Amino acid sequence: MADTSDSIRGEISAPDAEAEAEPASATTGFFTGVAGQLLLYTVGLALLLQVLLFPVMIAEHRNTWLTGRAGAAELASLAAQSMPNHHVTPEFSRVFLNRAFILSIAADVGQQRETILVPEKPIEGTFVRMDVPDQPAVLSIFDTLGHFTTSEQRNIKLTFKPELTPYDEMEVIVSEGTLRRFLVEQFGAIVLNSLILSVLTGAVVYFMVYRIVVRPMQGITAAVTRFSEAPEAPEATRIELPYGRSDEIRRVLAALGAMQRTVSTALRQRKRLADLGEAVAKISHDLRNSLAAAQVLSDGLADSNDPQVRDAAPRLERAIQRAITLAEATLKYGRSETPLPNLHSLSLKAGVEEAIAEGVMGWPGVTAQVNFADEFTVMVDADHLHRIVTNIVRNAAKALSKSGAPDQGASIVATATHAGGSVVLVLEDNGPGIAQMIKEKLFQPFSKAASDGGAGLGLAIARELARGMGGDLELARSDSSGSSFALTLRAG
């Protein structure tokens, strides 16, 4: 006895031991998390955008600087209007050179040219003529890059049409080196601003993601960890988050909570089944011994002088033999040796008549009849067919007796029809029917709602046996006029 129970317990607990796995160790850090990685990606993306936009920005600064030189030259020409010969003084020229970096200013009126700002010394280097830029900065990118790539000393002759003076055209000479130094300074400012903007953008994104995603995920992770440590505990399915309850997080919480409740319920039921399996194995062990003794005693009933006893003796022997076979199969199943059905061709009527007779035994007010011919043969395990029909008939007879139907002619009728390569056996009663809440879980173990002392395993076992023989068992109908079950079997 002890050996059998220990082996059953060992087989039941073995899958649990195999399922246990060591948690994977991984190096964790700030930048391996979602928020840290998003911070890096945000800063990197912002810097990439700044790099892509840098040529446009530096070209815009270049155009602005040249336009500023033209504006300063026009102001100088206004000041020169009040001076003799329209020339600014040398002191004014030095100030303009130091502040506006203008080397020379000249203007054309008709066929005459006036020099407004005379250079202090001859201008050295080559000259490049340019117009005041009035186009988008993106079109000036190559001209801007040319200021950095040239190796010779050049001066820019900037020409434009003045608006504040009567001159036809003005020409301003500036050193390209001065423009280059200005652009280099702007380059440093742009890089610094880009870094500051990228870091600030990354910090804002990090804070938002941390609040909306990371903190909720930390709460969910803690809940999953707590659940994995004690999945059967009722409080393990409770998830509490500090904030970050967005619609997506709410849906994740709902799905996770439903999954945890389902797993927790399944684990509790699994434990219940394991305990039940151990108990059944113990009971089957002793029951087999008792039935063996009963079988020896039943052998002497055939020699009884009572004719009724002699007639009942073969049926009693078959019932005891089936019980012994079932007890042995239960012990094999507990050792993870699922017994396969022993299929052979059988007359359906003979098998059903004997099973129905045993099923209604004990309820004399319930009548049962088999309404089909001997022509139906099926490929089944005779013991499995007997257990299926007996389970259904016994449940029906019990329901009929409780509902008072015997006074109204309670009956169970068995009919059979061919359906392709199968035979459909229908067991129908005229009882009160099955409640809707029971129908939904009728074939699930331990789902029986009626308080009749049963375990709620009969129909679950019956369907499993039917499917093991290549058939199926379904509830065909159930209403106030009665219920009917359809058992599909392979034709023999």
C-alpha positions, 0 to 999 in steps of 0.5 A: 500500500505504501509503495503504491502511494509513494510511486503515485506521489512521485509520478505526480510531482515529477513534472513539477520538478522538471518544470523548475528552472533557474532564473536567467542571470543577466547584467542590468544597468540604467542603459539596459532598461527601457528608459535608459535606452530611450534616453540614448536613442532620443539624444542620438536622434536629436544629435543626428537631426542637428547634424543633418540640419547643420549645413542649412543653419550655417548657411543661414548664418552666412547669409545673415552676416552678408546681409548685415554687411550690406545694411551697415554699408547703406547706413555708412552711405547715409552718413557720407551724404552730409560730408564733402565729396560723400566720403566718410572720415578716416576715423569713421573708416577705422570704426567701421572696419573694427565693428562691421569688418568692412574694408571698402564701400563704393557706389555707382550713380549713372556712369560715376562711381563714388568711393564712400569708405576708402581702405586704409591700405591696399587690399591684398588677395583675389576678389570674388563677386557675390550678390546679397543673398535673397534665396533660401539658405538651403540653396547657399549650402555649397557657397558656404562650404566654399568659404571653408575649402578654399586655400587662397586669401580672398575678398568678397565683393558684395553688390546690391541695390540700395533702398535708402540712398539714390545710388544705382548700385553699391559694392562692399568689400569684406575679407573672406577670412573674417566671414570664415572666423564668424562661421567657425564661432557659429559652428561652436555655438550650434554644436553647444546648443545642439548638445544642450537641446538633445540632453534636455529633449532626452531628459523630458522623454526619459521622465515621461517614459519613466512615468508612463511606461517604466514605473508601471512595468516595474509594478507589473514585474513585481506582481509577476515575481510575487505571483511566481513565488506563490501562484496559489495564494489569493493575494498573488493576483493583486496588482497595484501601480503607483501611476501610469495607468494609460489605456494600454497599461490598463489592458495589460493589467486586465489581461495579466490579472485574468491570466493569473487568476486562470493559472492560479485556479488551474494550479489549485485544481491540479493540486486537488486532482493530484491529492484525489489521484493519490487517494484513488490509487490507495482506494483502488489498491484495497478495492482490487483486493476486496473485489478479488475476494468477492469474485471467489465467493461469486463463483459459488453462486452458480451452484445455488438452488435458487434459480434467480440467484443462478440467473444473476450470478453471471451478471454479478461476475461480469460486474465484479470483473469490470470493477477489478479491471477498472481498479487495475487500470486506475493503478496503471494510470497513476503510474503514468501508464495510460491504458489504451482501449481494447477495440473490437467489433461489438453488437451495440444493442447487446452492450447497451441493454446490459449497461442500461439495466445496470444503470437503472438498477436502484430506481424501480420507477424508471423504465428504460428501453432500447429502440433499435435493431441488432444490425448496429455493430461498433468498434469499441472497448466493451468495458468503456462503452459500458461505463459511458452508457451506465454513467449517462443512464444513472445520472438520468435515472437519478434526476428523474427520481428527484423530479417526481417524474416516475409518477408521470411515467419516467423513461429513458430511451436509446436509439441509434442511427448511421452517420457515414462511417459512424454510429450515433447512439442517442440516450434520451430521457423525459426529465426536467432538463439541465440548468443553463449554468451547468450546461456550460461546464457539463463535461469539466471535472468537478463542475457539477452544481447539484448537491447530490454527493457526486464528484462531478466526474462521470460525464468528464470520464465518459467523454474522455473514454468516447474520444479515446475510442475515436468517437465523441460524447455531446449534449444534443438537447436539454430543455423542460421536456428532457435531455438527450446525449449523443454518443458517436462511435466508429462503425464496426 
